[in-house]
């Protein structure tokens, strides 16, 4: 499957990608810059915590689907955030030398920021500083492990950061980390003395904010898909989303603006995986349940 070309000339939730290009193009005209942290898809180097039940090759393809769906989500938020000064989308990418992968994989309206550093906190801080250097009034770093994050949360973040006065916006993850951090200034202290990749990250970040007297608005908790439990939850959510979409199409339920983002690339890939008998066997053994069905 050619994931690199699936967005070219296609649509995002029924709207042409080209229609978003002027809204989300990485230019200083947008008040808020949102950069999602992105690792190039290479077997054995991307989403390895999902192996098993995935193979290394499947995990790399899933990583690409996540990147495309997160990019779509930022573009959708850009469409809805014009009244707040607009949103520009970026991929903060690595490793060095992978720029061609991202240019092939993501829409041209997503700008690129090389952000490969030894320490993850340095990656985040560099990304924030680079967004400000490109002329934006606020900077948001976003994970790429939450392809179904409600678009409304991105729009809300941009609106909060457009208000007068210094503040931060933090979206806590169910595993103790955070899926989003938005800032109006590059506060280095927020990235210092943090036990990265642990359940203490959000708590410690809030402590650093208190130490410098920075107000923090907390968004609702969401989840990362970086382990088997997250993969199981994603599958359940995608299945529920399809049921809701069918009901809305039949006129029995009105759309909810806070509903999960329709992660089209991820949903298509997950469906194809669950139709694969070998994957069903691997998943069933790991989940300690009977084989799941698409």
C-alpha positions in Angstrom: 0.0 0.0 0.0 1.4 3.4 -1.0 0.8 5.4 2.2 3.1 8.2 0.9 0.5 9.2 -1.7 -2.8 8.6 0.0 -3.3 12.3 0.8 -2.4 13.6 -2.6 -5.5 15.1 -4.1 -7.7 13.2 -1.6 -10.0 14.4 1.0 -9.9 14.9 4.8 -13.3 14.1 6.4 -15.0 15.1 3.1 -13.0 18.3 2.5 -10.3 18.6 -0.1 -6.7 18.7 1.3 -5.9 21.4 -1.2 -8.6 23.5 0.4 -6.7 23.5 3.7 -3.3 24.4 2.2 -3.7 28.1 2.6 -5.1 27.7 6.1 -2.4 25.5 7.6 0.7 26.4 5.6 3.6 27.0 7.8 3.9 30.8 7.5 4.0 33.5 10.2 0.5 34.6 9.2 -0.9 32.0 11.6 -0.9 33.0 15.3 -0.4 29.4 16.6 2.1 26.9 15.4 1.4 23.3 16.2 4.2 20.7 15.7 3.7 17.0 16.2 6.7 15.0 17.2 7.4 12.6 14.3 9.8 9.7 13.8 10.4 8.4 10.3 8.9 4.9 9.7 11.5 2.3 9.6 11.0 -1.4 10.7 12.6 -2.0 14.0 12.8 1.8 14.8 9.1 2.9 15.0 6.3 1.8 17.3 8.5 -1.1 18.6 6.5 -1.4 21.8 3.6 -2.7 19.7 5.7 -5.7 18.7 4.1 -8.2 19.3 1.3 -8.4 18.2 2.5 -6.4 15.3 5.6 -7.3 13.3 8.3 -4.7 12.9 7.1 -4.1 9.4 3.5 -3.6 10.4 4.5 -1.3 13.3 6.3 0.9 10.8 3.3 1.1 8.5 1.1 1.9 11.5 3.5 4.7 12.4 3.0 6.2 8.9 -0.8 6.0 9.3 -0.6 7.8 12.6 1.5 10.5 11.2 -0.9 11.1 8.3 -3.9 11.1 10.6 -2.3 13.5 13.0 -1.4 15.8 10.1 -5.0 15.6 8.9 -6.2 16.6 12.4 -4.0 19.6 12.5 -5.3 20.7 9.1 -8.9 20.3 10.3 -8.1 22.4 13.4 -6.6 25.0 11.1 -9.9 25.3 9.2 -11.8 25.8 12.4 -9.3 28.2 14.2 -9.2 31.1 11.7 -11.2 33.3 14.1 -8.4 32.7 16.7 -5.6 33.9 14.4 -5.1 30.6 12.6 -3.0 27.5 13.0 0.2 26.5 11.1 1.1 22.8 11.1 4.6 21.3 11.4 6.2 17.9 11.8 9.1 18.1 14.3 11.0 15.2 12.7 13.9 12.8 13.0 16.3 11.2 12.5 18.4 13.6 10.5 18.3 12.8 6.8 14.7 11.6 6.8 13.3 14.8 5.4 12.4 13.1 2.0 10.3 10.6 3.9 8.2 13.3 5.4 7.8 15.3 2.2 6.5 12.1 0.5 4.2 11.2 3.4 2.7 14.4 4.6 0.7 17.2 2.9 2.8 20.0 1.5 1.0 22.4 3.9 2.8 20.8 6.9 6.1 22.5 7.5 9.2 20.6 8.7 11.4 21.2 11.8 14.4 19.0 12.3 14.2 18.2 16.0 16.6 15.2 16.7 18.3 15.7 20.1 19.8 13.3 22.6 17.3 14.3 25.3 13.6 14.3 24.6 13.1 17.5 26.6 15.7 19.2 24.4 13.7 18.0 21.3 10.6 19.6 22.7 12.3 22.9 23.7 14.0 23.2 20.4 10.7 22.7 18.6 9.0 25.4 20.7 11.9 27.8 20.1 11.8 27.1 16.3 8.1 27.8 16.1 8.5 31.1 17.8 11.5 31.9 15.5 9.2 31.4 12.5 7.0 34.2 13.7 4.1 32.6 15.6 2.7 34.1 18.8 2.2 30.7 20.4 3.7 27.2 20.1 2.3 23.8 20.7 4.1 20.5 20.7 1.8 17.5 20.1 2.4 13.7 20.2 1.9 11.5 17.2 0.6 8.5 19.3 -3.0 9.8 19.5 -4.5 9.7 16.0 -8.1 10.0 17.3 -7.5 13.0 19.5 -10.6 15.2 19.2 -9.9 18.1 16.8 -11.9 20.4 19.1 -9.0 20.1 21.7 -6.6 21.6 19.2 -8.9 24.4 18.4 -9.5 25.1 22.1 -5.7 25.2 22.7 -5.2 27.8 19.9 -8.1 29.9 21.4 -6.7 29.8 24.9 -3.2 30.8 23.7 -4.7 33.7 21.7 -5.9 35.3 24.9 -3.9 38.1 26.6 -1.4 37.1 29.3 1.2 34.4 29.6 -0.1 30.8 30.2 0.4 27.2 29.2 -2.0 24.6 28.0 -1.4 21.0 29.0 -3.2 17.9 27.7 -2.5 15.0 30.1 -2.3 11.4 28.9 -3.8 8.5 30.8 -0.3 7.1 31.3 0.9 10.1 33.2 2.6 11.9 30.4 1.1 14.6 28.2 -0.2 14.5 24.6 0.0 18.3 24.2 1.8 21.3 25.6 1.1 24.8 24.4 3.1 27.9 25.3 3.2 31.6 24.7 6.9 31.8 25.6 9.7 29.3 25.5 9.9 28.5 29.2 13.0 26.3 29.4 12.3 25.4 33.0 9.3 23.3 31.9 11.6 20.9 30.2 14.2 20.6 33.0 14.5 17.8 35.5 11.7 15.7 34.0 11.7 11.9 34.1 10.8 11.5 30.4 8.9 8.4 29.4 7.6 7.8 32.9 4.2 8.3 34.5 5.6 11.4 36.3 6.0 13.6 33.2 2.7 15.6 33.5 3.0 15.9 37.3 6.6 17.1 37.1 5.7 19.6 34.3 3.0 21.1 36.4 5.4 21.4 39.3 7.9 23.3 37.0 5.1 25.6 36.0 4.2 26.3 39.6 7.9 27.0 40.4 7.9 29.9 37.8 4.4 31.1 38.6 3.0 30.0 35.2 -0.8 29.5 34.9 -1.7 26.2 33.3 -5.0 25.3 31.7 -5.6 21.5 31.7 -7.4 19.8 28.8 -9.3 16.5 29.2 -7.2 13.4 29.6 -6.6 11.4 26.4 -4.6 8.3 25.6 -1.5 7.3 23.7 -1.2 4.3 21.5 2.2 3.2 22.5 1.6 -0.2 24.1 -0.8 -3.2 23.6 -3.5 -1.8 25.9 -3.5 1.4 23.8 -3.8 -0.6 20.6 -6.7 -2.5 22.1 -8.4 0.7 23.1 -7.8 2.2 19.6 -9.4 -0.8 18.0 -12.5 -0.5 20.2 -12.8 3.2 19.6 -12.5 2.9 15.8 -15.2 0.2 15.9 -17.5 2.5 18.0 -16.8 5.4 15.7 -18.0 3.4 12.7 -21.2 2.6 14.5 -21.7 6.3 15.3 -21.0 7.3 11.8 -23.6 4.8 10.5 -26.2 6.2 12.9 -25.4 9.8 11.9 -25.7 8.9 8.2 -29.1 7.4 9.0 -30.1 10.6 10.7 -30.5 9.0 14.2 -27.8 10.9 15.9 -26.3 14.4 15.5 -22.5 14.8 15.2 -20.6 15.7 18.4 -18.0 18.3 17.9 -15.9 16.7 20.7 -16.0 13.2 19.3 -12.7 11.5 18.4 -11.0 12.5 15.2 -11.9 10.2 12.3 -8.4 8.7 11.8 -9.1 7.4 8.3 -5.6 6.0 7.5 -5.3 4.2 10.9 -8.9 2.8 10.6 -8.2 1.4 7.1 -5.0 -0.2 8.2 -6.4 -1.6 11.4 -9.3 -3.2 9.4 -6.9 -4.8 7.0 -4.8 -6.1 9.9 -7.8 -7.7 11.6 -8.8 -9.4 8.3 -5.3 -11.0 8.4 -5.6 -14.5 10.0 -2.0 -14.5 11.1 -2.4 -11.1 12.9 -5.6 -12.4 14.5 -3.8 -15.3 15.9 -0.9 -13.2 17.2 -3.4 -10.6 18.7 -5.6 -13.3 20.3 -2.6 -14.9 22.0 -1.4 -11.6 23.4 -4.8 -10.3 24.4 -5.7 -13.6 25.9 -9.0 -13.5 24.1 -10.7 -15.1 21.1 -9.7 -13.7 17.7 -11.1 -10.3 17.1 -13.1 -9.6 13.9 -13.1 -6.6 11.6 
